[in-house]
Amino acid sequence: MSNWGQFDSDFYQSNYTIDNQEQTCNDSNACGNLYGSRKQQASEQPQPAFVPAEMLVSSAYSGQFFQPTSNQDYYSPSSYIDSFDEEPPLLEVGINFDHIWQKTLTVLNPMKPADGSIMNETDLTGPILFCVALGATLLLAGKVQFGYVYGMSAIGCLGIHALLNLMSSSGVSYGCVASVLGYCLLPMVMLSSCAIFFSLQGTFGTVSALVIIGWCSLSASKIFMSALAMEGQQLLIAYPCALLYGLFALLTVF
């Protein structure tokens, strides 16, 4: 038993004494007194007086506060959807049927003044359609002339393009020249359509071919004059155009 008591005393050895316990109690009492003194000082401080709400409002800024307002219509995607819905269906690929119809009416009526803003566009939808129609009507008349139609069209556009760049100060693009000459080929398509039903090798055919050549050249020169602002030069432009359309008339008649 003596050994077990010695082991117990050795196992529970500690540096904690009663003096340390008394010192801890004194420290806690001091902290409590300090906290109480601070609480008493805070209670003894005078409270701020009550300020009426009218005084606070009167001393505040009396100007106007500008706040940004958001426009929901500007940021909403519905406006963009509506704009796309209102556009022509083929406008994204450069096909505007309204402009095609206006150019066609301008060619069919040589006395109608041409709109230079519309005519100065690189629109090849109508010219390609009229070239194919000319070749198709010649084919129905028993003449396979697709190669001649496309070849003379390309060479004629190059010649007229070079001539117009020399005559005008602003210059013109090759696409614009091809567009105008192609649209003015429509009366020649009408002449080739007549060749399907009867022969044009005679007096009537010759007179009809001359009328169609003058019609095409007059319409083309009118459009070039309005698009390029070449006042007083219509006859100078009409002469080379008449030579080009005369070649198409030879293909149609003979």
Salt bridges, closest charged atoms under 4 A:
GLU121 OE1 - HIS99 ND1 3.19
GLU121 OE1 - LYS103 NZ 3.88
ASP123 OD2 - LYS103 NZ 3.78
